[in-house]
Amino acid sequence: MDGSSRREELYEVFADHGRPVDELVADGLDIGREYLGLPIGFLTSIEGGTQTIEQAAGDHELIQPGESCPLDEAYCRHTVELDGHLAVHHATASDAVSETALQTFGLETYIGAKILVDDEVYGTVCFGGRERRSAGFEPEETVFIEVFANVVGQALERRRYERELEQRNERLQREKARIERIAETSFDILFQIDLDGEFTYVSPAVEQTLGYEAEALVGSPFADIITQPTLDDALVAYADALEGEPAENVELDFADADGEQVVIEVNATPVTDDGEVVGVQGVGRDVTERKRRERELRLKNRAMDEADIGISIAEAGGDSNPLLYVNEGFERVTGYDTDEVLGRDCRFLQGEATDPGRVAVLRERIAAEEPVLVELINYRKDGTPFWNQVQVSPVENDDGDVSQFLGFQTDITERKRTEQLVQLLNRVLRHNLRNDMNALLGFGDLLRDDDADTASLGSRIVSTAESLVHLTEQARELERYARYEREPGRLDTGAMLAALVEDQREQFPDGTVELDCRTDRAVCAGVELEQALAELVENGLKHDPSPAPAVRVTAVDDGDWVVCTVADEGPGIDEMEAQVISKGKESALEHGSGLGLWLVNWIVTRYGGSFQIGGDDDGTVATVRLPAIEAEQSVADVARSPTVLFR
């Protein structure tokens, strides 16, 4: 049979892909031995410089499956270096076979070709015999060996691919089984969606989460169970996934089997087959309860942030308790922005008028990790004092240790002002009524005396009675102003003072009232301010015993303030009265004799201003400081909270 027929026979053998490669190689070796007339045929593999016999046909003790030797000692050393084949019919006389190989294997005749698998050398297919041939190999014979090496290489490539495919399928099956086990036991919903947007797989967890049977959802569009307004988000995420863009933490509203809304957090990735996207797969987690807690937390946070009172959280431990959080109410109460106070101890709110005893109580209770409530004077950022009700409660962590302090700051200035007003009215009225009534009783006793100067006593009685009437009128007026709603507004400083001066000139025609207004800014206060300033001017004119009393009214700018002064040339304010105003409080031995200055102070401090009075034998100077308001500013921008009575 000629070479062409043998090659056809070889092709037919290796065309049977259903048989194992080892059987195909064995048949090919038999065909080659018969065609080439050589008793030995074998297939080798080469790795790391070692040749190993994989299959063999013929009788040779060293050419058997499993036998190996260094490649340098084998006939195949030169074979793998050639592009085609190596054919030797007289090895003893050939330089292509090493002396070591010849002595080891004793093959005088040899023909072989290298086998390539995936373009890399796998080994060789060879034939040989101990007897030398009389002539060299014919071209058809060398073509046969090259064809044999080629079809063996293809068969080995196919076997490698099939094994890799089988291993891959096994891995996929194992992975599928693992995922199915996870899906069966997971609380999360695993799913797959095809290019038509329909479920191809849904894990059993969907029944527990949404109330649907998993099998019933397969083949239905995923959009059917997603509700607005998140359906559009779902469709966008699905489209992005089909484009290769994973969807991460997409929160979607699903309708469960009972029509109730369930929030599912979805993560999804594209499914590919041979590099082509064929669907979307992912996992969904029920976050309904988490979203509910988040909403509640946001509601609580918003309630804290927007509360009228100040709320703060401070760190526990150490000599100081730095602030970790303050709400908007804290900013409103103190005037400080959040970034100005975080990390600082609340002691920065204390000042000159803060009672050290109350501070000590506060610090002692905090150090003891006990709740505490104190009322004390604090200072806003702009320096104005206010009454602050401070309530502090310890907060424990999961281990039962105090980790933070929760604080509440409430501006109680209005309440304290009212308390002071009530105390003042009781004190002044009780004191003056007692003194004046004692005087009237004394006058009555004198009238019983036949020698009494009736006219003089009558005049003194009238004067005392008028004083009492005036006092009660002042008390009534102060109470009336206290009952007024606080309504800050824009008051034209120049116009207000001009009207005031004109009115006082009419009431006191013998007096002189000068006006020096050096500001064109308005002040932010209530209309009752006019009464307070009128009280100061009237006092200056009334209490000056000279025939021509004089008062000077001035108004000047001072930063964010307008300062109004009323100066007279009278005998000066009583020292005790001045001390009461300077200290801002009365005692059993020191107290004011009237209510006029209290009225002024009440009105001015009600709008965040301040009032001071002083003087000597040359006269009295009353100073009122009020918030200035520019033309482009609104009242809300400038209005200040009430401050304590007397500063």
Order of alpha helices (4+ residues) and beta strands (2+ residues): alpha-alpha-beta-beta-beta-alpha-beta-alpha-beta-beta-alpha-beta-beta-alpha-alpha-alpha-beta-beta-beta-alpha-beta-beta-alpha-alpha-alpha-beta-beta-beta-alpha-alpha-beta-alpha-beta-beta-alpha-beta-beta-alpha-alpha-beta-beta-alpha
